[in-house]
Amino acid sequence: MGAPHERWNPKSPRAHRKSRISPHPHPLPVDLKNKKVLVFGGAGFIGSHLVERLVSDGASVTVFDNLKTGRTANLASVWKHPGFRFVQAEVRDRKTVDATVPGHEIIFHFCDDSDIRSAAEHPDTYVEQNILGLFYVLEAMRRNGIRVILFPSSTTVFGELANPPASESHGPMVPLNLYGGAKLAAEGLISAWAHTYDFRAVVFRFVGIIGGRMDHGVVHDFVRKLQNNPTELEVLGDGSQQRSFVLVDDCVEGMLFALAKSAKNYNLVHIGNVDQISVNETADAIFQVMKLKNVRRRYTGGKVGWKGDVTSNFIATETLTAWGWKPPRSSHEAVSEAAARLAAEKPRA
Ligand SMILES: NC(=O)c1ccc[n+]([C@@H]2O[C@H](COP(=O)([O-])OP(=O)(O)OC[C@H]3O[C@@H](n4cnc5c(N)ncnc54)[C@H](O)[C@@H]3O)[C@@H](O)[C@H]2O)c1
């Protein structure tokens, strides 16, 4: 635990991206220049896109990551940037969390175990990592007077939705899997710390966030399965499940927009899309991107893909809509773009 900082070797085959940051074309109403930001899970799929954006906006960024699912290659474009620092460590290691948090102004907590389907096989993780790990971070923040935290919760907190889209005030919440249960617990902890210790917390509930560098989820799985066998596709469930998607770039934009606008101790913000599409339509969009015709579909059957899965993740986005923001791409457009990026990537070993 608390291994030494990893160094980036530009000659390594993992160094496949250029170390050059281009400024973002759409300046936000939040000034991140010289802000000291700590991103737990910053080497992962969403975290690494977020870090690239923060660095391009002038922030000094520390990434704290155990590289379980994350990769240093995801951070190649920021690795040599002045102000970037990488700490390879474990969020369950309280001493290292305590040593790393001081000196930062904004914390993004993006290191939950998010392998929803296999969660039932390792329940300890959901308490030790997703709940206790968060507690260590909140406590290190409190003791060091650091008050701004952003956290990605999920639509899984709701369980099965009777009448989607679910509003930000929807209840009761009945999570059906351990991941959703831990996210709901995390929402509660963050709200309590924010109100008791005067934090500014922004808790997001994401739909399916998709893009390059992903390592799981329906869009990822379909692309990789089709690369292995372009004639047949296994579909979990009956393909009628509805999914709302947001491209990762748009998710990052929405989060930073919310950071700029949020003013309360506890700000709950849904990041979703205006539409949802079925798993079958998701497959159609991917066939088109990959230029595949007459692919046979083999359904595993049932209304949902696995125990704990739901028929829809569609949510309303009242807060962002009231602030005048919505994702520029629909669910269908997000799937096409994400599939194109994934298909162009070298699959992970
Ligand atoms: N991808 C989505 O659609 C989605 C939807 C809702 C919420 N979220 C949440 O967003 C966050 C990021 O998700 P992602 O899809 O980028 O996942 P990811 O697995 O790519 O990223 C998680 C990162 O955390 C690191 N990590 C894992 N365990 C750790 C530990 N014990 N200590 C330190 N670092 C650890 C991993 O190495 C990885 O870099 C997670 O909290 C996830 O639950 C994601």
The ligand as an SDF file (V2000), in Angstrom:
LIG
                    3D

 44 48  0  0  0  0  0  0  0  0999 V2000
  -18.9070    5.0190  -16.2190 N   0  0  0  0  0  0  0  0  0  0  0  0
  -20.1670    5.2780  -15.8620 C   0  0  0  0  0  0  0  0  0  0  0  0
  -21.0950    5.1820  -16.6800 O   0  0  0  0  0  0  0  0  0  0  0  0
  -20.4850    5.7120  -14.4560 C   0  0  0  0  0  0  0  0  0  0  0  0
  -21.8310    5.9440  -14.1000 C   0  0  0  0  0  0  0  0  0  0  0  0
  -22.1260    6.3390  -12.7860 C   0  0  0  0  0  0  0  0  0  0  0  0
  -21.0970    6.5650  -11.8760 C   0  0  0  0  0  0  0  0  0  0  0  0
  -19.7960    6.3260  -12.2530 N   0  0  0  0  0  0  0  0  0  0  0  0
  -18.7360    6.5170  -11.2540 C   0  0  0  0  0  0  0  0  0  0  0  0
  -17.6870    7.3140  -11.7900 O   0  0  0  0  0  0  0  0  0  0  0  0
  -16.4430    6.9280  -11.1850 C   0  0  0  0  0  0  0  0  0  0  0  0
  -15.4290    6.5910  -12.2770 C   0  0  0  0  0  0  0  0  0  0  0  0
  -15.9470    5.5350  -13.0700 O   0  0  0  0  0  0  0  0  0  0  0  0
  -15.1820    4.9790  -14.3390 P   0  0  0  0  0  0  0  0  0  0  0  0
  -16.2120    4.4280  -15.2570 O   0  0  0  0  0  0  0  0  0  0  0  0
  -14.2270    6.0020  -14.8430 O   0  0  0  0  0  0  0  0  0  0  0  0
  -14.4140    3.7340  -13.6950 O   0  0  0  0  0  0  0  0  0  0  0  0
  -12.8700    3.3050  -13.7820 P   0  0  0  0  0  0  0  0  0  0  0  0
  -12.8130    1.9350  -13.1890 O   0  0  0  0  0  0  0  0  0  0  0  0
  -12.3430    3.4950  -15.1430 O   0  0  0  0  0  0  0  0  0  0  0  0
  -12.1700    4.3460  -12.8080 O   0  0  0  0  0  0  0  0  0  0  0  0
  -11.9510    4.0930  -11.4450 C   0  0  0  0  0  0  0  0  0  0  0  0
  -10.5120    4.4680  -11.1190 C   0  0  0  0  0  0  0  0  0  0  0  0
  -10.3110    4.2900   -9.7160 O   0  0  0  0  0  0  0  0  0  0  0  0
   -9.1250    3.5250   -9.5100 C   0  0  0  0  0  0  0  0  0  0  0  0
   -9.3210    2.7320   -8.2860 N   0  0  0  0  0  0  0  0  0  0  0  0
  -10.1040    1.6320   -8.1500 C   0  0  0  0  0  0  0  0  0  0  0  0
  -10.0380    1.1620   -6.9000 N   0  0  0  0  0  0  0  0  0  0  0  0
   -9.2070    1.9930   -6.2230 C   0  0  0  0  0  0  0  0  0  0  0  0
   -8.7420    2.0200   -4.8700 C   0  0  0  0  0  0  0  0  0  0  0  0
   -9.1230    1.0900   -3.9820 N   0  0  0  0  0  0  0  0  0  0  0  0
   -7.8740    2.9990   -4.5200 N   0  0  0  0  0  0  0  0  0  0  0  0
   -7.4730    3.9260   -5.4390 C   0  0  0  0  0  0  0  0  0  0  0  0
   -7.8800    3.9430   -6.7120 N   0  0  0  0  0  0  0  0  0  0  0  0
   -8.7460    2.9840   -7.1050 C   0  0  0  0  0  0  0  0  0  0  0  0
   -8.9890    2.6390  -10.7410 C   0  0  0  0  0  0  0  0  0  0  0  0
   -7.6670    2.1890  -10.9550 O   0  0  0  0  0  0  0  0  0  0  0  0
   -9.4830    3.5710  -11.8310 C   0  0  0  0  0  0  0  0  0  0  0  0
   -8.4420    4.3610  -12.3460 O   0  0  0  0  0  0  0  0  0  0  0  0
  -16.7660    5.7330  -10.2690 C   0  0  0  0  0  0  0  0  0  0  0  0
  -16.9870    6.2140   -8.9570 O   0  0  0  0  0  0  0  0  0  0  0  0
  -18.0640    5.2120  -10.8460 C   0  0  0  0  0  0  0  0  0  0  0  0
  -18.8240    4.5230   -9.8760 O   0  0  0  0  0  0  0  0  0  0  0  0
  -19.4780    5.9020  -13.5180 C   0  0  0  0  0  0  0  0  0  0  0  0
  1  2  1  0
  2  3  2  0
  2  4  1  0
  4  5  1  0
  4 44  2  0
  5  6  2  0
  6  7  1  0
  7  8  2  0
  8  9  1  0
  8 44  1  0
  9 10  1  0
  9 42  1  0
 10 11  1  0
 11 12  1  0
 11 40  1  0
 12 13  1  0
 13 14  1  0
 14 15  2  0
 14 16  1  0
 14 17  1  0
 17 18  1  0
 18 19  2  0
 18 20  1  0
 18 21  1  0
 21 22  1  0
 22 23  1  0
 23 24  1  0
 23 38  1  0
 24 25  1  0
 25 26  1  0
 25 36  1  0
 26 27  1  0
 26 35  1  0
 27 28  2  0
 28 29  1  0
 29 30  1  0
 29 35  2  0
 30 31  1  0
 30 32  2  0
 32 33  1  0
 33 34  2  0
 34 35  1  0
 36 37  1  0
 36 38  1  0
 38 39  1  0
 40 41  1  0
 40 42  1  0
 42 43  1  0
M  CHG  2   8   1  16  -1
M  END
$$$$
